[in-house]
Amino acid sequence: VEPDDRFEDRAKKEAKDKGWGYEKIQGDLSMIERLVDGDWNDTEFLVVPPGHKITAHYGEGLIAAEKIEEKGS
C-alpha cells in the first residue's frame, strides 16, 4: 500500500529499538474493502446499534454490543 519502504523501515527500527522481532507477512485489503462496502459479517466486525455499548467478554468473543439500560428502569 505504501509508495516506498519508509513505513517498513520505521517498523524495523522500532522493533530493533525495543528488542522485538520483525517479520513481514503477506496480507491483502479484503477486510478494508468489506468494511467500506458494508459487508459486515459477525465473525469479523462488531456492529453496535444505537442505544448499545461495547462491553468486554472473556468467553468466546472478546467484545460484544450490549443494550444500554435506561436510568430509572
C-alpha positions as CSV (number, residue, x, y, z in Angstrom):
1,V,0.0,0.0,0.0
2,E,2.8,2.4,0.8
3,P,4.6,4.1,-2.2
4,D,8.1,3.3,-0.8
5,D,9.6,1.4,2.1
6,R,9.6,4.1,4.7
7,F,6.8,2.6,6.9
8,E,8.5,-0.8,6.8
9,D,11.9,0.8,7.6
10,R,10.3,2.6,10.6
11,A,8.7,-0.6,11.8
12,K,12.0,-2.4,11.6
13,K,13.8,0.4,13.5
14,E,11.1,0.4,16.2
15,A,11.3,-3.3,16.6
16,K,15.1,-3.3,16.9
17,D,15.0,-0.4,19.4
18,K,12.6,-2.3,21.6
19,G,14.3,-5.7,21.2
20,W,11.4,-7.2,19.3
21,G,11.5,-9.5,16.3
22,Y,10.3,-8.2,12.9
23,E,8.6,-10.4,10.4
24,K,7.0,-9.2,7.1
25,I,3.9,-11.3,6.2
26,Q,1.8,-11.1,3.0
27,G,-1.7,-9.6,3.5
28,D,-4.5,-8.2,1.5
29,L,-7.0,-5.4,1.6
30,S,-10.1,-7.6,1.6
31,M,-11.2,-6.7,5.2
32,I,-10.9,-3.0,4.5
33,E,-12.9,-3.5,1.3
34,R,-15.7,-5.3,3.3
35,L,-15.6,-2.5,5.9
36,V,-16.1,0.2,3.2
37,D,-18.7,-1.9,1.3
38,G,-20.8,-2.5,4.4
39,D,-20.3,-6.3,4.2
40,W,-20.1,-6.7,7.9
41,N,-20.3,-10.4,9.0
42,D,-20.5,-11.2,12.7
43,T,-17.1,-13.1,12.8
44,E,-15.0,-10.1,11.7
45,F,-17.0,-7.0,12.7
46,L,-18.8,-5.8,15.7
47,V,-21.8,-3.6,14.7
48,V,-23.0,-1.5,17.6
49,P,-26.6,-0.3,17.1
50,P,-27.9,2.9,18.6
51,G,-28.6,2.5,22.3
52,H,-25.9,-0.1,22.8
53,K,-22.4,0.0,24.1
54,I,-19.3,-2.1,23.7
55,T,-18.5,-4.5,26.6
56,A,-15.6,-6.8,27.2
57,H,-16.3,-10.6,27.3
58,Y,-13.8,-13.2,28.3
59,G,-15.5,-16.2,26.7
60,E,-15.8,-17.0,23.1
61,G,-15.8,-13.4,21.9
62,L,-13.6,-10.6,23.3
63,I,-16.2,-7.9,22.9
64,A,-19.9,-7.6,22.3
65,A,-22.6,-5.0,21.8
66,E,-24.9,-4.7,24.9
67,K,-28.1,-2.7,25.2
68,I,-27.7,0.3,27.5
69,E,-30.2,0.2,30.3
70,E,-32.2,3.4,30.7
71,K,-31.9,5.2,34.1
72,G,-34.8,4.5,36.3
73,S,-35.7,1.2,34.7
